[in-house]
Amino acid sequence: MELLLNNIINVLKPIIQSAYFPYTAILVLIIVILFLIPKIALVSTINKSTKLFNNKKYFDVIRNIENFFKIHKYDKVLLTLLYKSYLNIENKQKALHYMQLMIEKGFINDKYIKLFHNTTMAEILYELNQTQEAFSKLFEIEKEGEYDARWCNLIGKLFMILNQYENAIYYFERALFISPKNIDYYEDYIVALFLKLKEKSSQDAMSLFITHAKKESIFIVSLNNIFKKDYSNASLWLTKANFVGDEIFECYKQFLLLYCMFLMNQDLNSQKTSFLISLDKALHSQNRESEKSRLLELSIFLLFFVKDINNANHFLSVGRNTFNLFSSDLDKSIDNVEQIMNEDRINNYLKRINTGSIILDIFGYSSKRIFMPPINYLKREFAKITKDKPQSEEMKKKILSAYQRLTDRGFIKVNLRIVKLFEYYPKKIRSSFSTEKDVASLRVFALSISYPHTGALFVFRRSALYDLTYALFQAINKEIEENNLESCFFFFNFALDPDVQHYIEDFPKIKIYDQSRLALFLEESLELKKSETSINA
């Protein structure tokens, strides 16, 4: 030890005796200080910000950390405190920005931390009605997400937006298997189950409600009774619920009570007053604009239906000035509500209530943006819920053969493969041509192989040469009714007029899709099938 000490002294002695030692020492000290200052500043900022966060002083946390980031590098702990502070002050877009920044800076590496992080981001995106982005976040962690209750529940909600109730039920059941005591998951599950079973049985939804669900699911019990034309029991169940603090639910409660009382030929004055008061409160609430807009539109129909034309016209004016309701070129020129209420709109409105589809409005699903999952994911989901009923190899060969005979026209070929993707067998094909070589539109009457319905109409539009008017959807809806079909899938591959999305709300059996997102996958899948066939040969 003494020898080692002597060696160190011998090495340092000439350095210390050097004429440049003071300058060297100062330089080393400056370097050490410059190195330590950011570290000291980081520790100090973390300690201060943590104390502020624990004391719920979120604005001070934000100011403190964002000032730090103007000079210093990003830090995982500070970014976490920052996005959580933004969430606590309801600035969700800013929170998403910093959550995404954590991913970009490489702070989220562990797969289970990424699962929690992405699922939280997806929940926020869902609340902000950014459904495509929410799905993309969940899709990134799909492998781990299948074993996480939050992930499964949110995927189920996204399938509810697409009206794919079988898929939604599958994921809600997974969520409940993982987390069987979560009441919120039961509520979502019951909504999906009700919509799936409403034409077959209401007992499952009723028993689940009574066993597990929150009071909000009382709407499902009431709609079960409306579906059975038992308006007295529907009213009785509705009066049992009190939605203090949720103006939208309270207004829908008054809405359905007024509807039932009208059908029972009772005095409406008292109930109408309660409904109008609750509607006014809902329109002035802090709920999302899309939810208020949908509620107002349905309410205008109800007021017209119960023959309160004055209030219907008043709220029509409110809707046009505030929510841009009935804003198509056709409706802009209309002065009063009576001219808007054509027979098709009224019939579809009544069907929405009497078949229970209004539950999508009540629980906020219909105000969500439609999105398109990656097509390979969509196909796999179809396969997942039909795995107990696999297609025979013989049936697959027959279907493939039928499609390949129509390969002389690419438009028909691709779109018939879309029919196949949805597990339908084309029964009757009609097409119209704008020129000899170019197909403008295609109609396919199809029978289900195993999913999702017994029969459907597929409509494909290649160009916008013919306007997509309200009258067109009326004609398609009439075609559905005349042929006793359960669904219509309307595909387009051109820029869609924003009014079309508004038109389609009056026709719940018609679902619109952008076929350009499907075509590439379908072309590739056929080439893969051909290569497999040649290899096997």
C-alpha positions, 0 to 999 in steps of 0.5 A: 500500500505504501509503495502504491502511495509513493508511486502516485506521489512520484507521478503527481509531483512533476505535474503539481510543480509545473508552471501550468498547473494552476491553469490546468486545475482551473480548466479541469474544475470548469469542465467538472462544473459544466458537466455537473450543472445539468445533472444538478438542474435535472435533480432539482427540477425533478424534486420540485416538479414532483412536490408540485405534482403531489400538491396538485399544482399542475400548471406550475408543474407544466411551467417548471418542466417546459422551461427546463426543456427549453435549455436541457435535454428531455428526461423520462421522469419529467416527461411523465410528470408533464403528460400526466399534468396535462391530463389532469387539466383536461388538455388531452392533445398536449398530453398525447404530444408528450406521450408520443415524444416519450416513444420517439425518444426511446423511453418506452422500451419494455413491452409491458410498459409499452402496452400500458403506455399505448393503451392509455394513448389509445383511450385518450384518442378514442375520447377525442374521436380519433378512432383510426389513430386509436386503433393504430396504437392498439394494433402496435401492441396486439400480441401483448394486448390480447391478455390485457383487459383494457386493451380488449375492452377498447378494441371491442368498443372500436368494433362497436363503431363498425357495427361488427357486434360479433367481434365486439362481443368476442373482445368484451368477453375476453376483457371480462374473463381477465377482469370479471369484476369490472362493471364498465366492461359488463355495460359495454358487453350488454350493449353489444349483446343486446344489439346482436340478440335483439331480433332473437332474444332479450333474456340474456341482456335482461339477466346480465343487466340485473346481475352486473350492470350500472344504472345507465344500462336501464336503457337496454331494459327499456328498449327491450320492452319497446321492442316488444311493444310493452311501452308501460314497462319501458316507462316504468324502468326509465323512471327508476333511473336518475342521471344527476350530472349527465345531461345527455343520459337524462335527456335520452331518458326524457326522450324515451319516456315522451316517445312511450307516452305518445304511443300509449295516447297519454297526456304529453304536456308534463312529460314534454315540458320535462323533455324540453328542459332536459334538452336545453340543459344537454345542449348547454352542457360540456359534452362533446359537440358530436353527441349534442348534435346527434341528440338534437337531430333525434329530438327534432324528429321526436317533436315533429312526431308528437306534433309539436311543430313550433318547438321542432322549428325552433330547435331546427333553427338552433341546430342549423345555427349551432351544429350545422344540422341538415346542411346538404344542398337539398335541405339548405333551401327548406324553410321548416321542419315539415318539409325535411321530414320525408317518409323515408327519414321518418321510417328510419327514425322509428326503426332506430328506436323500435329495433334498439339501434338508438342505443348506439346514440345513447352510449356515444358510439354513433358519434364516433368516426368510422375507420378502416383497420388494416385489411389483414387484421379485418380478415383475421378477425372474421376468421376468429369468430367463425373458427367453429364453422370452417369452410370446407376445402371443396367450398373454397375451391368452388368460390375461387373458381367462380371468381377466376372466371370473371378475371377479364374485367379487373373491377369486377374481379377485385370487387368479387374478392371483396365479397369473398372477404366478407364471407359471402357467395355472389348470387346475382351480379349486375353492372353498368358501364360508362364506356365499353371498357370502364365499369362505373358501378357494380351490384352484387346480391350475395348469400352468406357462407357463415358470417355475418348475415343470411343475405346482403347487397354489395354496391361498388362505385368506381367513379363519381360520375353519378352523384351520390344523392339522398335519393340514391340511398333511398333507392338502395334502401328500397332495394334492400327492403324489397329483397328482404336483405339484412345489410348493404355494404357500399364501397367507393374509390373516389373522394366522398362528398361530406354530405354522404356521411350525413345522408347515410345516418338515415339508413342504418342497414347501409354501411360505407367503405373505401374500397381502395384500401381493400383492393391491394390486399385482395390482389396480393392474396390472389397471387399468393393463392396461385403460387401456393397452387403451383407449389402444391402441383 
